Amino acid sequence: MQTGKLVFTGIPMPPESNERPAWKDTIKTYSGYITRVIARFDLPPGTQVNPGDEFRYVWHCHVLEHEDNEMMRPYKIVG
């Protein structure tokens, strides 16, 4: 049965030393791995957000091959 939930099968791997801590807009990730990113997203003033609210975003990329091969996946932001 498919639930849409990720099932982690390997041992977590911390970021490389030059990847953390840093305020940056690019990260190194590897094929077959899941990468978690902690980031701040500012919403328009006055937007009501409750803990646990979820928002979906798609990152922006100028590489057409990424879009054509479904490599630009949406990500979930949890308030």
PDB file of N, H, CA, C and O in Angstrom:
ATOM      1  N   MET A   1       0.839  -1.178   0.000  1.00  0.00           N
ATOM      2  CA  MET A   1       0.000   0.000   0.000  1.00  0.00           C
ATOM      3  C   MET A   1       0.887   1.246   0.000  1.00  0.00           C
ATOM      4  O   MET A   1       1.813   1.351   0.805  1.00  0.00           O
ATOM      5  N   GLN A   2       0.612   2.165  -0.880  1.00  0.00           N
ATOM      6  H   GLN A   2      -0.140   2.080  -1.534  1.00  0.00           H
ATOM      7  CA  GLN A   2       1.379   3.403  -0.949  1.00  0.00           C
ATOM      8  C   GLN A   2       0.702   4.470  -0.099  1.00  0.00           C
ATOM      9  O   GLN A   2      -0.497   4.717  -0.229  1.00  0.00           O
ATOM     10  N   THR A   3       1.485   5.100   0.773  1.00  0.00           N
ATOM     11  H   THR A   3       2.460   4.899   0.878  1.00  0.00           H
ATOM     12  CA  THR A   3       0.943   6.117   1.671  1.00  0.00           C
ATOM     13  C   THR A   3       1.415   7.521   1.314  1.00  0.00           C
ATOM     14  O   THR A   3       0.884   8.499   1.840  1.00  0.00           O
ATOM     15  N   GLY A   4       2.403   7.638   0.429  1.00  0.00           N
ATOM     16  H   GLY A   4       2.834   6.843   0.001  1.00  0.00           H
ATOM     17  CA  GLY A   4       2.974   8.939   0.112  1.00  0.00           C
ATOM     18  C   GLY A   4       4.009   9.401   1.127  1.00  0.00           C
ATOM     19  O   GLY A   4       4.558  10.495   0.996  1.00  0.00           O
ATOM     20  N   LYS A   5       4.280   8.589   2.127  1.00  0.00           N
ATOM     21  H   LYS A   5       3.835   7.700   2.233  1.00  0.00           H
ATOM     22  CA  LYS A   5       5.271   8.934   3.155  1.00  0.00           C
ATOM     23  C   LYS A   5       6.625   8.355   2.778  1.00  0.00           C
ATOM     24  O   LYS A   5       6.710   7.255   2.232  1.00  0.00           O
ATOM     25  N   LEU A   6       7.686   9.103   3.074  1.00  0.00           N
ATOM     26  H   LEU A   6       7.618   9.997   3.517  1.00  0.00           H
ATOM     27  CA  LEU A   6       9.038   8.611   2.824  1.00  0.00           C
ATOM     28  C   LEU A   6       9.422   7.591   3.879  1.00  0.00           C
ATOM     29  O   LEU A   6       9.091   7.747   5.055  1.00  0.00           O
ATOM     30  N   VAL A   7      10.112   6.559   3.464  1.00  0.00           N
ATOM     31  H   VAL A   7      10.381   6.432   2.510  1.00  0.00           H
ATOM     32  CA  VAL A   7      10.633   5.562   4.382  1.00  0.00           C
ATOM     33  C   VAL A   7      12.151   5.603   4.263  1.00  0.00           C
ATOM     34  O   VAL A   7      12.713   5.262   3.223  1.00  0.00           O
ATOM     35  N   PHE A   8      12.802   6.020   5.334  1.00  0.00           N
ATOM     36  H   PHE A   8      12.345   6.297   6.179  1.00  0.00           H
ATOM     37  CA  PHE A   8      14.255   6.124   5.330  1.00  0.00           C
ATOM     38  C   PHE A   8      14.855   4.748   5.574  1.00  0.00           C
ATOM     39  O   PHE A   8      14.473   4.054   6.517  1.00  0.00           O
ATOM     40  N   THR A   9      15.791   4.359   4.726  1.00  0.00           N
ATOM     41  H   THR A   9      16.101   4.922   3.961  1.00  0.00           H
ATOM     42  CA  THR A   9      16.368   3.014   4.832  1.00  0.00           C
ATOM     43  C   THR A   9      17.845   3.030   5.181  1.00  0.00           C
ATOM     44  O   THR A   9      18.412   1.983   5.492  1.00  0.00           O
ATOM     45  N   GLY A  10      18.473   4.181   5.136  1.00  0.00           N
ATOM     46  H   GLY A  10      18.012   5.032   4.883  1.00  0.00           H
ATOM     47  CA  GLY A  10      19.905   4.241   5.407  1.00  0.00           C
ATOM     48  C   GLY A  10      20.222   5.031   6.656  1.00  0.00           C
ATOM     49  O   GLY A  10      19.326   5.524   7.341  1.00  0.00           O
ATOM     50  N   ILE A  11      21.473   5.144   6.939  1.00  0.00           N
ATOM     51  H   ILE A  11      22.201   4.743   6.383  1.00  0.00           H
ATOM     52  CA  ILE A  11      21.947   5.904   8.089  1.00  0.00           C
ATOM     53  C   ILE A  11      22.036   7.376   7.689  1.00  0.00           C
ATOM     54  O   ILE A  11      22.586   7.679   6.630  1.00  0.00           O
ATOM     55  N   PRO A  12      21.510   8.306   8.504  1.00  0.00           N
ATOM     56  CA  PRO A  12      21.597   9.733   8.164  1.00  0.00           C
ATOM     57  C   PRO A  12      23.050  10.170   7.996  1.00  0.00           C
ATOM     58  O   PRO A  12      23.932   9.725   8.730  1.00  0.00           O
ATOM     59  N   MET A  13      23.284  11.040   7.031  1.00  0.00           N
ATOM     60  H   MET A  13      22.567  11.402   6.436  1.00  0.00           H
ATOM     61  CA  MET A  13      24.622  11.544   6.751  1.00  0.00           C
ATOM     62  C   MET A  13      24.613  13.059   6.973  1.00  0.00           C
ATOM     63  O   MET A  13      23.855  13.762   6.306  1.00  0.00           O
ATOM     64  N   PRO A  14      25.433  13.580   7.889  1.00  0.00           N
ATOM     65  CA  PRO A  14      25.439  15.031   8.132  1.00  0.00           C
ATOM     66  C   PRO A  14      26.034  15.771   6.947  1.00  0.00           C
ATOM     67  O   PRO A  14      26.743  15.181   6.132  1.00  0.00           O
ATOM     68  N   PRO A  15      25.744  17.072   6.850  1.00  0.00           N
ATOM     69  CA  PRO A  15      26.341  17.868   5.766  1.00  0.00           C
ATOM     70  C   PRO A  15      27.858  17.898   5.883  1.00  0.00           C
ATOM     71  O   PRO A  15      28.413  17.750   6.972  1.00  0.00           O
ATOM     72  N   GLU A  16      28.514  18.090   4.758  1.00  0.00           N
ATOM     73  H   GLU A  16      28.064  18.210   3.874  1.00  0.00           H
ATOM     74  CA  GLU A  16      29.970  18.240   4.781  1.00  0.00           C
ATOM     75  C   GLU A  16      30.327  19.528   5.524  1.00  0.00           C
ATOM     76  O   GLU A  16      29.511  20.447   5.590  1.00  0.00           O
ATOM     77  N   SER A  17      31.520  19.604   6.076  1.00  0.00           N
ATOM     78  H   SER A  17      32.183  18.857   6.023  1.00  0.00           H
ATOM     79  CA  SER A  17      31.905  20.725   6.939  1.00  0.00           C
ATOM     80  C   SER A  17      31.798  22.077   6.239  1.00  0.00           C
ATOM     81  O   SER A  17      31.487  23.076   6.888  1.00  0.00           O
ATOM     82  N   ASN A  18      32.048  22.131   4.942  1.00  0.00           N
ATOM     83  H   ASN A  18      32.301  21.319   4.415  1.00  0.00           H
ATOM     84  CA  ASN A  18      31.968  23.408   4.236  1.00  0.00           C
ATOM     85  C   ASN A  18      30.526  23.771   3.857  1.00  0.00           C
ATOM     86  O   ASN A  18      30.292  24.846   3.304  1.00  0.00           O
ATOM     87  N   GLU A  19      29.564  22.897   4.142  1.00  0.00           N
ATOM     88  H   GLU A  19      29.754  22.024   4.590  1.00  0.00           H
ATOM     89  CA  GLU A  19      28.160  23.152   3.824  1.00  0.00           C
ATOM     90  C   GLU A  19      27.392  23.729   5.012  1.00  0.00           C
ATOM     91  O   GLU A  19      26.255  24.174   4.855  1.00  0.00           O
ATOM     92  N   ARG A  20      28.004  23.723   6.196  1.00  0.00           N
ATOM     93  H   ARG A  20      28.927  23.361   6.323  1.00  0.00           H
ATOM     94  CA  ARG A  20      27.252  24.113   7.371  1.00  0.00           C
ATOM     95  C   ARG A  20      28.158  24.716   8.414  1.00  0.00           C
ATOM     96  O   ARG A  20      29.292  24.251   8.525  1.00  0.00           O
ATOM     97  N   PRO A  21      27.765  25.713   9.193  1.00  0.00           N
ATOM     98  CA  PRO A  21      26.547  26.494   9.010  1.00  0.00           C
ATOM     99  C   PRO A  21      26.775  27.554   7.946  1.00  0.00           C
ATOM    100  O   PRO A  21      27.875  28.093   7.822  1.00  0.00           O
ATOM    101  N   ALA A  22      25.772  27.841   7.207  1.00  0.00           N
ATOM    102  H   ALA A  22      24.878  27.403   7.307  1.00  0.00           H
ATOM    103  CA  ALA A  22      25.917  28.839   6.145  1.00  0.00           C
ATOM    104  C   ALA A  22      24.557  29.351   5.701  1.00  0.00           C
ATOM    105  O   ALA A  22      23.578  28.605   5.659  1.00  0.00           O
ATOM    106  N   TRP A  23      24.513  30.628   5.374  1.00  0.00           N
ATOM    107  H   TRP A  23      25.308  31.234   5.409  1.00  0.00           H
ATOM    108  CA  TRP A  23      23.341  31.209   4.721  1.00  0.00           C
ATOM    109  C   TRP A  23      23.671  31.238   3.245  1.00  0.00           C
ATOM    110  O   TRP A  23      24.488  32.048   2.807  1.00  0.00           O
ATOM    111  N   LYS A  24      23.050  30.370   2.478  1.00  0.00           N
ATOM    112  H   LYS A  24      22.386  29.712   2.834  1.00  0.00           H
ATOM    113  CA  LYS A  24      23.373  30.278   1.068  1.00  0.00           C
ATOM    114  C   LYS A  24      22.155  29.804   0.290  1.00  0.00           C
ATOM    115  O   LYS A  24      21.170  29.352   0.874  1.00  0.00           O
ATOM    116  N   ASP A  25      22.229  29.907  -1.013  1.00  0.00           N
ATOM    117  H   ASP A  25      23.029  30.274  -1.487  1.00  0.00           H
ATOM    118  CA  ASP A  25      21.075  29.521  -1.821  1.00  0.00           C
ATOM    119  C   ASP A  25      21.352  28.298  -2.696  1.00  0.00           C
ATOM    120  O   ASP A  25      20.553  27.976  -3.575  1.00  0.00           O
ATOM    121  N   THR A  26      22.463  27.623  -2.465  1.00  0.00           N
ATOM    122  H   THR A  26      23.111  27.886  -1.751  1.00  0.00           H
ATOM    123  CA  THR A  26      22.752  26.380  -3.175  1.00  0.00           C
ATOM    124  C   THR A  26      23.244  25.351  -2.162  1.00  0.00           C
ATOM    125  O   THR A  26      23.858  25.696  -1.152  1.00  0.00           O
ATOM    126  N   ILE A  27      22.967  24.093  -2.447  1.00  0.00           N
ATOM    127  H   ILE A  27      22.469  23.812  -3.268  1.00  0.00           H
ATOM    128  CA  ILE A  27      23.435  23.022  -1.574  1.00  0.00           C
ATOM    129  C   ILE A  27      23.939  21.870  -2.426  1.00  0.00           C
ATOM    130  O   ILE A  27      23.564  21.730  -3.590  1.00  0.00           O
ATOM    131  N   LYS A  28      24.789  21.052  -1.834  1.00  0.00           N
ATOM    132  H   LYS A  28      25.094  21.165  -0.888  1.00  0.00           H
ATOM    133  CA  LYS A  28      25.271  19.859  -2.513  1.00  0.00           C
ATOM    134  C   LYS A  28      24.401  18.689  -2.073  1.00  0.00           C
ATOM    135  O   LYS A  28      24.174  18.495  -0.879  1.00  0.00           O
ATOM    136  N   THR A  29      23.920  17.916  -3.027  1.00  0.00           N
ATOM    137  H   THR A  29      24.105  18.073  -3.997  1.00  0.00           H
ATOM    138  CA  THR A  29      23.122  16.743  -2.719  1.00  0.00           C
ATOM    139  C   THR A  29      23.511  15.630  -3.677  1.00  0.00           C
ATOM    140  O   THR A  29      24.085  15.883  -4.736  1.00  0.00           O
ATOM    141  N   TYR A  30      23.201  14.420  -3.307  1.00  0.00           N
ATOM    142  H   TYR A  30      22.735  14.214  -2.446  1.00  0.00           H
ATOM    143  CA  TYR A  30      23.641  13.275  -4.092  1.00  0.00           C
ATOM    144  C   TYR A  30      22.452  12.458  -4.585  1.00  0.00           C
ATOM    145  O   TYR A  30      21.411  12.405  -3.930  1.00  0.00           O
ATOM    146  N   SER A  31      22.609  11.834  -5.723  1.00  0.00           N
ATOM    147  H   SER A  31      23.455  11.878  -6.256  1.00  0.00           H
ATOM    148  CA  SER A  31      21.586  10.977  -6.298  1.00  0.00           C
ATOM    149  C   SER A  31      21.250   9.841  -5.324  1.00  0.00           C
ATOM    150  O   SER A  31      22.141   9.221  -4.744  1.00  0.00           O
ATOM    151  N   GLY A  32      19.969   9.587  -5.160  1.00  0.00           N
ATOM    152  H   GLY A  32      19.245  10.091  -5.631  1.00  0.00           H
ATOM    153  CA  GLY A  32      19.539   8.512  -4.286  1.00  0.00           C
ATOM    154  C   GLY A  32      19.444   8.896  -2.822  1.00  0.00           C
ATOM    155  O   GLY A  32      19.073   8.064  -1.994  1.00  0.00           O
ATOM    156  N   TYR A  33      19.769  10.140  -2.481  1.00  0.00           N
ATOM    157  H   TYR A  33      20.070  10.816  -3.153  1.00  0.00           H
ATOM    158  CA  TYR A  33      19.701  10.616  -1.106  1.00  0.00           C
ATOM    159  C   TYR A  33      18.567  11.615  -0.956  1.00  0.00           C
ATOM    160  O   TYR A  33      18.136  12.228  -1.932  1.00  0.00           O
ATOM    161  N   ILE A  34      18.095  11.773   0.251  1.00  0.00           N
ATOM    162  H   ILE A  34      18.446  11.275   1.044  1.00  0.00           H
ATOM    163  CA  ILE A  34      17.106  12.795   0.578  1.00  0.00           C
ATOM    164  C   ILE A  34      17.846  13.905   1.292  1.00  0.00           C
ATOM    165  O   ILE A  34      18.628  13.649   2.208  1.00  0.00           O
ATOM    166  N   THR A  35      17.604  15.144   0.874  1.00  0.00           N
ATOM    167  H   THR A  35      16.970  15.352   0.130  1.00  0.00           H
ATOM    168  CA  THR A  35      18.276  16.284   1.478  1.00  0.00           C
ATOM    169  C   THR A  35      17.248  17.158   2.183  1.00  0.00           C
ATOM    170  O   THR A  35      16.273  17.592   1.570  1.00  0.00           O
ATOM    171  N   ARG A  36      17.462  17.413   3.455  1.00  0.00           N
ATOM    172  H   ARG A  36      18.254  17.060   3.953  1.00  0.00           H
ATOM    173  CA  ARG A  36      16.587  18.309   4.211  1.00  0.00           C
ATOM    174  C   ARG A  36      17.269  19.661   4.342  1.00  0.00           C
ATOM    175  O   ARG A  36      18.472  19.743   4.592  1.00  0.00           O
ATOM    176  N   VAL A  37      16.481  20.725   4.170  1.00  0.00           N
ATOM    177  H   VAL A  37      15.504  20.658   3.967  1.00  0.00           H
ATOM    178  CA  VAL A  37      16.997  22.085   4.241  1.00  0.00           C
ATOM    179  C   VAL A  37      16.155  22.869   5.240  1.00  0.00           C
ATOM    180  O   VAL A  37      14.926  22.814   5.197  1.00  0.00           O
ATOM    181  N   ILE A  38      16.805  23.590   6.130  1.00  0.00           N
ATOM    182  H   ILE A  38      17.803  23.635   6.165  1.00  0.00           H
ATOM    183  CA  ILE A  38      16.109  24.484   7.046  1.00  0.00           C
ATOM    184  C   ILE A  38      16.273  25.890   6.485  1.00  0.00           C
ATOM    185  O   ILE A  38      17.393  26.358   6.281  1.00  0.00           O
ATOM    186  N   ALA A  39      15.157  26.558   6.239  1.00  0.00           N
ATOM    187  H   ALA A  39      14.247  26.178   6.405  1.00  0.00           H
ATOM    188  CA  ALA A  39      15.200  27.893   5.640  1.00  0.00           C
ATOM    189  C   ALA A  39      14.055  28.734   6.187  1.00  0.00           C
ATOM    190  O   ALA A  39      13.082  28.208   6.728  1.00  0.00           O
ATOM    191  N   ARG A  40      14.184  30.018   6.040  1.00  0.00           N
ATOM    192  H   ARG A  40      14.974  30.445   5.600  1.00  0.00           H
ATOM    193  CA  ARG A  40      13.129  30.941   6.459  1.00  0.00           C
ATOM    194  C   ARG A  40      12.397  31.427   5.214  1.00  0.00           C
ATOM    195  O   ARG A  40      13.022  31.843   4.238  1.00  0.00           O
ATOM    196  N   PHE A  41      11.072  31.370   5.254  1.00  0.00           N
ATOM    197  H   PHE A  41      10.564  31.032   6.047  1.00  0.00           H
ATOM    198  CA  PHE A  41      10.233  31.859   4.169  1.00  0.00           C
ATOM    199  C   PHE A  41       9.337  32.948   4.723  1.00  0.00           C
ATOM    200  O   PHE A  41       8.547  32.698   5.633  1.00  0.00           O
ATOM    201  N   ASP A  42       9.450  34.141   4.191  1.00  0.00           N
ATOM    202  H   ASP A  42      10.092  34.344   3.451  1.00  0.00           H
ATOM    203  CA  ASP A  42       8.606  35.240   4.642  1.00  0.00           C
ATOM    204  C   ASP A  42       7.323  35.262   3.829  1.00  0.00           C
ATOM    205  O   ASP A  42       7.356  35.240   2.598  1.00  0.00           O
ATOM    206  N   LEU A  43       6.201  35.306   4.518  1.00  0.00           N
ATOM    207  H   LEU A  43       6.174  35.324   5.517  1.00  0.00           H
ATOM    208  CA  LEU A  43       4.899  35.408   3.871  1.00  0.00           C
ATOM    209  C   LEU A  43       4.482  36.868   3.841  1.00  0.00           C
ATOM    210  O   LEU A  43       5.058  37.685   4.559  1.00  0.00           O
ATOM    211  N   PRO A  44       3.492  37.215   3.023  1.00  0.00           N
ATOM    212  CA  PRO A  44       3.026  38.612   2.987  1.00  0.00           C
ATOM    213  C   PRO A  44       2.570  39.067   4.377  1.00  0.00           C
ATOM    214  O   PRO A  44       2.039  38.268   5.149  1.00  0.00           O
ATOM    215  N   PRO A  45       2.776  40.339   4.694  1.00  0.00           N
ATOM    216  CA  PRO A  45       2.354  40.855   6.008  1.00  0.00           C
ATOM    217  C   PRO A  45       0.871  40.556   6.253  1.00  0.00           C
ATOM    218  O   PRO A  45       0.038  40.675   5.355  1.00  0.00           O
ATOM    219  N   GLY A  46       0.571  40.171   7.479  1.00  0.00           N
ATOM    220  H   GLY A  46       1.247  40.074   8.209  1.00  0.00           H
ATOM    221  CA  GLY A  46      -0.816  39.899   7.844  1.00  0.00           C
ATOM    222  C   GLY A  46      -1.266  38.472   7.610  1.00  0.00           C
ATOM    223  O   GLY A  46      -2.372  38.105   8.004  1.00  0.00           O
ATOM    224  N   THR A  47      -0.430  37.654   6.974  1.00  0.00           N
ATOM    225  H   THR A  47       0.469  37.952   6.653  1.00  0.00           H
ATOM    226  CA  THR A  47      -0.801  36.257   6.723  1.00  0.00           C
ATOM    227  C   THR A  47      -0.854  35.509   8.048  1.00  0.00           C
ATOM    228  O   THR A  47       0.106  35.534   8.817  1.00  0.00           O
ATOM    229  N   GLN A  48      -1.959  34.851   8.313  1.00  0.00           N
ATOM    230  H   GLN A  48      -2.739  34.831   7.688  1.00  0.00           H
ATOM    231  CA  GLN A  48      -2.120  34.080   9.544  1.00  0.00           C
ATOM    232  C   GLN A  48      -1.554  32.674   9.335  1.00  0.00           C
ATOM    233  O   GLN A  48      -1.975  31.962   8.423  1.00  0.00           O
ATOM    234  N   VAL A  49      -0.613  32.284  10.168  1.00  0.00           N
ATOM    235  H   VAL A  49      -0.272  32.862  10.908  1.00  0.00           H
ATOM    236  CA  VAL A  49      -0.020  30.950  10.082  1.00  0.00           C
ATOM    237  C   VAL A  49      -0.140  30.291  11.447  1.00  0.00           C
ATOM    238  O   VAL A  49       0.233  30.873  12.466  1.00  0.00           O
ATOM    239  N   ASN A  50      -0.654  29.095  11.456  1.00  0.00           N
ATOM    240  H   ASN A  50      -0.957  28.622  10.628  1.00  0.00           H
ATOM    241  CA  ASN A  50      -0.752  28.309  12.676  1.00  0.00           C
ATOM    242  C   ASN A  50       0.322  27.225  12.654  1.00  0.00           C
ATOM    243  O   ASN A  50       0.674  26.728  11.584  1.00  0.00           O
ATOM    244  N   PRO A  51       0.848  26.852  13.829  1.00  0.00           N
ATOM    245  CA  PRO A  51       1.836  25.766  13.849  1.00  0.00           C
ATOM    246  C   PRO A  51       1.282  24.527  13.148  1.00  0.00           C
ATOM    247  O   PRO A  51       0.161  24.094  13.413  1.00  0.00           O
ATOM    248  N   GLY A  52       2.077  23.978  12.266  1.00  0.00           N
ATOM    249  H   GLY A  52       2.987  24.330  12.051  1.00  0.00           H
ATOM    250  CA  GLY A  52       1.665  22.787  11.530  1.00  0.00           C
ATOM    251  C   GLY A  52       1.029  23.085  10.180  1.00  0.00           C
ATOM    252  O   GLY A  52       0.843  22.163   9.386  1.00  0.00           O
ATOM    253  N   ASP A  53       0.682  24.356   9.885  1.00  0.00           N
ATOM    254  H   ASP A  53       0.832  25.105  10.530  1.00  0.00           H
ATOM    255  CA  ASP A  53       0.154  24.690   8.554  1.00  0.00           C
ATOM    256  C   ASP A  53       1.183  24.321   7.497  1.00  0.00           C
ATOM    257  O   ASP A  53       2.384  24.489   7.707  1.00  0.00           O
ATOM    258  N   GLU A  54       0.718  23.825   6.376  1.00  0.00           N
ATOM    259  H   GLU A  54      -0.258  23.689   6.206  1.00  0.00           H
ATOM    260  CA  GLU A  54       1.617  23.402   5.301  1.00  0.00           C
ATOM    261  C   GLU A  54       1.405  24.239   4.051  1.00  0.00           C
ATOM    262  O   GLU A  54       0.272  24.565   3.697  1.00  0.00           O
ATOM    263  N   PHE A  55       2.497  24.586   3.387  1.00  0.00           N
ATOM    264  H   PHE A  55       3.417  24.322   3.675  1.00  0.00           H
ATOM    265  CA  PHE A  55       2.480  25.340   2.143  1.00  0.00           C
ATOM    266  C   PHE A  55       3.347  24.602   1.134  1.00  0.00           C
ATOM    267  O   PHE A  55       4.371  24.031   1.511  1.00  0.00           O
ATOM    268  N   ARG A  56       2.964  24.599  -0.136  1.00  0.00           N
ATOM    269  H   ARG A  56       2.133  25.063  -0.442  1.00  0.00           H
ATOM    270  CA  ARG A  56       3.747  23.920  -1.169  1.00  0.00           C
ATOM    271  C   ARG A  56       4.376  24.951  -2.097  1.00  0.00           C
ATOM    272  O   ARG A  56       3.718  25.901  -2.521  1.00  0.00           O
ATOM    273  N   TYR A  57       5.642  24.755  -2.405  1.00  0.00           N
ATOM    274  H   TYR A  57       6.176  23.983  -2.060  1.00  0.00           H
ATOM    275  CA  TYR A  57       6.395  25.629  -3.298  1.00  0.00           C
ATOM    276  C   TYR A  57       7.139  24.778  -4.318  1.00  0.00           C
ATOM    277  O   TYR A  57       7.414  23.603  -4.078  1.00  0.00           O
ATOM    278  N   VAL A  58       7.457  25.375  -5.447  1.00  0.00           N
ATOM    279  H   VAL A  58       7.233  26.330  -5.642  1.00  0.00           H
ATOM    280  CA  VAL A  58       8.321  24.748  -6.441  1.00  0.00           C
ATOM    281  C   VAL A  58       9.504  25.682  -6.629  1.00  0.00           C
ATOM    282  O   VAL A  58       9.322  26.883  -6.830  1.00  0.00           O
ATOM    283  N   TRP A  59      10.722  25.137  -6.567  1.00  0.00           N
ATOM    284  H   TRP A  59      10.869  24.162  -6.404  1.00  0.00           H
ATOM    285  CA  TRP A  59      11.878  25.998  -6.764  1.00  0.00           C
ATOM    286  C   TRP A  59      11.997  26.417  -8.217  1.00  0.00           C
ATOM    287  O   TRP A  59      11.437  25.780  -9.109  1.00  0.00           O
ATOM    288  N   HIS A  60      12.724  27.483  -8.442  1.00  0.00           N
ATOM    289  H   HIS A  60      13.179  28.001  -7.718  1.00  0.00           H
ATOM    290  CA  HIS A  60      12.888  28.055  -9.779  1.00  0.00           C
ATOM    291  C   HIS A  60      14.256  27.655 -10.323  1.00  0.00           C
ATOM    292  O   HIS A  60      15.270  27.776  -9.635  1.00  0.00           O
ATOM    293  N   CYS A  61      14.270  27.182 -11.551  1.00  0.00           N
ATOM    294  H   CYS A  61      13.447  27.084 -12.109  1.00  0.00           H
ATOM    295  CA  CYS A  61      15.523  26.753 -12.166  1.00  0.00           C
ATOM    296  C   CYS A  61      15.501  27.111 -13.645  1.00  0.00           C
ATOM    297  O   CYS A  61      14.453  27.037 -14.285  1.00  0.00           O
ATOM    298  N   HIS A  62      16.639  27.494 -14.187  1.00  0.00           N
ATOM    299  H   HIS A  62      17.491  27.554 -13.667  1.00  0.00           H
ATOM    300  CA  HIS A  62      16.734  27.866 -15.594  1.00  0.00           C
ATOM    301  C   HIS A  62      17.251  26.742 -16.478  1.00  0.00           C
ATOM    302  O   HIS A  62      17.499  26.964 -17.663  1.00  0.00           O
ATOM    303  N   VAL A  63      17.420  25.547 -15.937  1.00  0.00           N
ATOM    304  H   VAL A  63      17.218  25.367 -14.974  1.00  0.00           H
ATOM    305  CA  VAL A  63      17.891  24.420 -16.724  1.00  0.00           C
ATOM    306  C   VAL A  63      16.670  23.657 -17.238  1.00  0.00           C
ATOM    307  O   VAL A  63      15.995  22.975 -16.466  1.00  0.00           O
ATOM    308  N   LEU A  64      16.387  23.768 -18.531  1.00  0.00           N
ATOM    309  H   LEU A  64      16.936  24.322 -19.158  1.00  0.00           H
ATOM    310  CA  LEU A  64      15.185  23.154 -19.084  1.00  0.00           C
ATOM    311  C   LEU A  64      15.176  21.639 -18.933  1.00  0.00           C
ATOM    312  O   LEU A  64      14.110  21.040 -18.790  1.00  0.00           O
ATOM    313  N   GLU A  65      16.347  21.011 -18.962  1.00  0.00           N
ATOM    314  H   GLU A  65      17.213  21.498 -19.079  1.00  0.00           H
ATOM    315  CA  GLU A  65      16.422  19.565 -18.787  1.00  0.00           C
ATOM    316  C   GLU A  65      15.826  19.145 -17.443  1.00  0.00           C
ATOM    317  O   GLU A  65      15.217  18.080 -17.339  1.00  0.00           O
ATOM    318  N   HIS A  66      16.001  19.975 -16.419  1.00  0.00           N
ATOM    319  H   HIS A  66      16.496  20.840 -16.503  1.00  0.00           H
ATOM    320  CA  HIS A  66      15.448  19.656 -15.104  1.00  0.00           C
ATOM    321  C   HIS A  66      13.923  19.627 -15.157  1.00  0.00           C
ATOM    322  O   HIS A  66      13.298  18.729 -14.594  1.00  0.00           O
ATOM    323  N   GLU A  67      13.335  20.589 -15.820  1.00  0.00           N
ATOM    324  H   GLU A  67      13.843  21.319 -16.278  1.00  0.00           H
ATOM    325  CA  GLU A  67      11.879  20.617 -15.929  1.00  0.00           C
ATOM    326  C   GLU A  67      11.380  19.468 -16.797  1.00  0.00           C
ATOM    327  O   GLU A  67      10.400  18.810 -16.449  1.00  0.00           O
ATOM    328  N   ASP A  68      12.038  19.222 -17.913  1.00  0.00           N
ATOM    329  H   ASP A  68      12.835  19.757 -18.196  1.00  0.00           H
ATOM    330  CA  ASP A  68      11.610  18.175 -18.843  1.00  0.00           C
ATOM    331  C   ASP A  68      11.675  16.780 -18.227  1.00  0.00           C
ATOM    332  O   ASP A  68      10.908  15.900 -18.617  1.00  0.00           O
ATOM    333  N   ASN A  69      12.565  16.570 -17.284  1.00  0.00           N
ATOM    334  H   ASN A  69      13.188  17.285 -16.967  1.00  0.00           H
ATOM    335  CA  ASN A  69      12.745  15.256 -16.676  1.00  0.00           C
ATOM    336  C   ASN A  69      12.213  15.190 -15.242  1.00  0.00           C
ATOM    337  O   ASN A  69      12.640  14.354 -14.446  1.00  0.00           O
ATOM    338  N   GLU A  70      11.283  16.079 -14.931  1.00  0.00           N
ATOM    339  H   GLU A  70      10.936  16.758 -15.578  1.00  0.00           H
ATOM    340  CA  GLU A  70      10.631  16.118 -13.620  1.00  0.00           C
ATOM    341  C   GLU A  70      11.629  16.175 -12.469  1.00  0.00           C
ATOM    342  O   GLU A  70      11.464  15.496 -11.456  1.00  0.00           O
ATOM    343  N   MET A  71      12.662  16.988 -12.637  1.00  0.00           N
ATOM    344  H   MET A  71      12.797  17.539 -13.461  1.00  0.00           H
ATOM    345  CA  MET A  71      13.673  17.130 -11.598  1.00  0.00           C
ATOM    346  C   MET A  71      13.408  18.362 -10.729  1.00  0.00           C
ATOM    347  O   MET A  71      14.153  18.616  -9.782  1.00  0.00           O
ATOM    348  N   MET A  72      12.365  19.122 -11.036  1.00  0.00           N
ATOM    349  H   MET A  72      11.760  18.915 -11.805  1.00  0.00           H
ATOM    350  CA  MET A  72      11.994  20.294 -10.240  1.00  0.00           C
ATOM    351  C   MET A  72      10.766  19.910  -9.418  1.00  0.00           C
ATOM    352  O   MET A  72       9.637  20.207  -9.808  1.00  0.00           O
ATOM    353  N   ARG A  73      10.980  19.268  -8.313  1.00  0.00           N
ATOM    354  H   ARG A  73      11.897  19.026  -7.996  1.00  0.00           H
ATOM    355  CA  ARG A  73       9.885  18.743  -7.496  1.00  0.00           C
ATOM    356  C   ARG A  73       9.403  19.803  -6.505  1.00  0.00           C
ATOM    357  O   ARG A  73      10.196  20.605  -6.011  1.00  0.00           O
ATOM    358  N   PRO A  74       8.109  19.803  -6.220  1.00  0.00           N
ATOM    359  CA  PRO A  74       7.610  20.730  -5.207  1.00  0.00           C
ATOM    360  C   PRO A  74       8.133  20.342  -3.828  1.00  0.00           C
ATOM    361  O   PRO A  74       8.456  19.179  -3.586  1.00  0.00           O
ATOM    362  N   TYR A  75       8.212  21.291  -2.952  1.00  0.00           N
ATOM    363  H   TYR A  75       7.949  22.236  -3.148  1.00  0.00           H
ATOM    364  CA  TYR A  75       8.594  20.968  -1.592  1.00  0.00           C
ATOM    365  C   TYR A  75       7.584  21.549  -0.627  1.00  0.00           C
ATOM    366  O   TYR A  75       6.870  22.499  -0.948  1.00  0.00           O
ATOM    367  N   LYS A  76       7.533  20.973   0.550  1.00  0.00           N
ATOM    368  H   LYS A  76       8.114  20.201   0.811  1.00  0.00           H
ATOM    369  CA  LYS A  76       6.528  21.335   1.549  1.00  0.00           C
ATOM    370  C   LYS A  76       7.169  22.172   2.647  1.00  0.00           C
ATOM    371  O   LYS A  76       8.206  21.812   3.203  1.00  0.00           O
ATOM    372  N   ILE A  77       6.529  23.294   2.944  1.00  0.00           N
ATOM    373  H   ILE A  77       5.686  23.586   2.493  1.00  0.00           H
ATOM    374  CA  ILE A  77       6.950  24.177   4.020  1.00  0.00           C
ATOM    375  C   ILE A  77       5.960  23.995   5.163  1.00  0.00           C
ATOM    376  O   ILE A  77       4.750  24.089   4.954  1.00  0.00           O
ATOM    377  N   VAL A  78       6.455  23.740   6.356  1.00  0.00           N
ATOM    378  H   VAL A  78       7.438  23.664   6.525  1.00  0.00           H
ATOM    379  CA  VAL A  78       5.593  23.552   7.525  1.00  0.00           C
ATOM    380  C   VAL A  78       5.765  24.739   8.448  1.00  0.00           C
ATOM    381  O   VAL A  78       6.879  25.054   8.866  1.00  0.00           O
ATOM    382  N   GLY A  79       4.640  25.410   8.772  1.00  0.00           N
ATOM    383  H   GLY A  79       3.735  25.155   8.433  1.00  0.00           H
ATOM    384  CA  GLY A  79       4.657  26.606   9.620  1.00  0.00           C
ATOM    385  C   GLY A  79       4.794  26.269  11.085  1.00  0.00           C
ATOM    386  O   GLY A  79       4.823  27.169  11.924  1.00  0.00           O
TER     387      GLY A  79
END
